[in-house]
Amino acid sequence: MARVAKELGPLAVSRITAPGLHAVGGVSGLYLQVLPARVDASGETVPGGRSWVLRATVGGKRRDMGLGGFPSVTLAGARERARDAREKIDKGFDPIEVRKAAKAALLAGAGRVLTFKQAAKDYLAAHEGTWKNSRHQAGWVHTLETYAYPVIGDIAVGDIETEHVLKVLRPIWPEITESASRLRGRIENILDSAKAGGAIKAPWENPARWRGHLDKLLGAPRKLKRVVHHKALPVDEIGDFMVRLRKAEGMGARALEFAILTAARSGEVRGATWAEIDLQAKIWTIPGDRMKAGREHRVPLTDAAITLLEALPRVAGSDYVFPAVRGGQLSDMTLSAVCRRMEIPAVPHGFRSTFKDWVSERTGYPNEVSEAALAHLVGDRVEAAYRRGDLFDKRRRMMGDWATFVAQPSPKGNVTPMRGRA
């Protein structure tokens, strides 16, 4: 972190005329930049301009952020802007990228620039009717909304660089390599389409291209696929973990707890809205456009899940059940961060495997019931089960047993009583 210099007053700052960067104190890394004098067209010497610069380290890289000219922006105003920028950095944001995105969104509203999100929507609309099936189309929408839009959605297509694409892909490349690889190709196609439409000017090379570019920066998908698995917590350790998890604070911890109780995917939980929840009927209905399989999925909610939901605070202006601090959707890394902080050898998706192991090893529930709970479509029997009513009543009983199992620590070898198949 940059050192905090001696705090100068307005008079001292106004007297600074020597070219260079001058620390003014008050906020770490805040400088007054004085440009050298220049000779104008008439041959007269004109003093150099003066402006505010915040020098900070963001993501391991030093960034210089302009805060406005002096004296149009006063010393007090510069310090206020610098503090706001540092607050964003502390929360994990790059204030320069935030400002770029805001400017792009403003220009997009005026029809002057094409953001990635709009380019993606244009691409999807142009290819309507060409998808192999609804699941194929849903896969595009899901990966873009879950992973790409939160990072590059509001950035102008012409401003997207390799570092932006890597920021989308790197967090998910080791864990869901196949999906991440598909997402890379989708980003490449969308940007190519924007270029063809004239929104990106030459010279330009697609920052999402693979051969000779990202293949040098990311591991080969085929090689990673053989060794990367979703790390799961053993069945006998889930009770101890849940006791600790319920004591943890934060929306990420509550979202992970809900994901475990419902055996749902992280993206399904993070995107859940109150409109999908029926507390009285104890049902969470996830629309098809948010499901990997592209079809509506009903989730029975146990008493434990209902208690969790009823205790959640409502954020004004946000309909998300588990909103981020500013009301938007939690990032895909929030739940993973909870696992890391609690120092467990598992990832959020791995708890679905723990649930499956519990069903297979500790209960007598049929395989198709657990597969229906996981929203897997793996054959004619499951398809038929969905047509008969999605095995909802049996799943409700099973999820109730699961909630009881994870509610308290259990000694190794303790087995949940076997239920019949009725």
Summary of the structure (lengths in Angstrom):
residues: 422
radius of gyration: 26.4
end to end distance: 63.6
largest distance: 96.2
contacts: 1224
relative contact order: 0.07
helix: 48%
strand: 11%
